[in-house]
């Protein structure tokens, strides 16, 4: 009877060792997969940040060009009020 009990204990211990080994291998694979996903995510965030920066730089350039265009086409204000005659009314935008 002690032999059968000893066999069961040994068999149970072997099963536990296999289970723990299997779980450890799965854990290692999951950790590797997590690291790979984190690296991929970080790479994508860097690419998005670079693309976004390039887009914003383009918007800044367009805004500067528009500002320069507006400044170059704005009429100069009259130097004194005597240029206005009483018959003329200033244009209202």
C-alpha positions in Angstrom: 0.0 0.0 0.0 2.8 2.4 0.7 4.2 1.6 -2.7 1.0 2.7 -4.4 0.9 5.8 -2.3 4.5 6.6 -3.1 3.8 6.0 -6.8 0.9 8.4 -6.7 3.0 11.1 -5.0 5.8 10.6 -7.5 3.4 10.7 -10.4 1.7 13.8 -9.0 5.0 15.5 -8.5 6.0 14.7 -12.1 2.7 16.1 -13.4 3.3 19.3 -11.4 6.8 19.6 -12.7 5.5 19.3 -16.3 2.7 21.7 -15.6 5.0 24.3 -14.1 7.5 23.9 -16.9 4.7 24.3 -19.5 3.4 27.4 -17.7 6.9 28.9 -17.5 7.4 28.4 -21.2 4.1 30.0 -22.0 5.0 32.9 -19.7 8.3 33.4 -21.5 6.5 33.4 -24.8 3.9 35.9 -23.6 6.6 38.2 -22.2 8.5 38.1 -25.6 5.2 38.8 -27.4 4.5 41.7 -25.1 7.9 43.2 -25.7 7.5 42.8 -29.4 4.1 44.5 -29.3 5.5 47.3 -27.1 8.4 47.9 -29.6 6.0 47.9 -32.5 3.7 50.4 -30.7 6.6 52.7 -29.8 7.8 52.5 -33.5 4.3 53.4 -34.7 4.0 56.3 -32.3 7.4 57.6 -33.4 6.3 57.4 -37.1 3.0 59.0 -36.3 4.8 61.8 -34.4 7.1 62.4 -37.3 4.3 62.4 -39.8 2.3 64.7 -37.6 5.2 67.1 -37.2 5.8 67.1 -41.0 2.1 67.9 -41.5 2.2 70.7 -38.9 5.4 72.1 -40.5 3.5 72.2 -43.8 0.6 74.1 -42.2 3.0 76.6 -40.6 4.6 77.2 -43.9 1.2 77.8 -45.6 0.2 80.1 -42.8 3.4 82.1 -43.2 2.9 82.3 -46.9 -0.7 83.5 -46.5 0.4 86.1 -44.0 3.1 87.4 -46.3 0.6 87.5 -49.2 -1.9 89.4 -47.1 0.7 91.9 -45.9 1.9 92.5 -49.5 -1.6 93.1 -50.8 -3.1 95.2 -48.0 -3.6 98.8 -49.1 -1.7 101.4 -47.2 -3.9 103.6 -44.9 -4.1 107.3 -45.9 -1.5 109.4 -44.2 -3.9 112.1 -43.0 -7.6 112.6 -42.9 -7.6 115.5 -45.4 -7.4 113.0 -48.3 -11.0 112.1 -47.5 -13.5 114.5 -49.0 -16.9 115.1 -47.6 -18.5 113.6 -50.7 -16.7 110.3 -50.3 -17.6 107.8 -47.8 -15.0 105.2 -46.6 -15.7 101.6 -47.8 -17.0 99.4 -45.0 -16.1 95.8 -45.2 
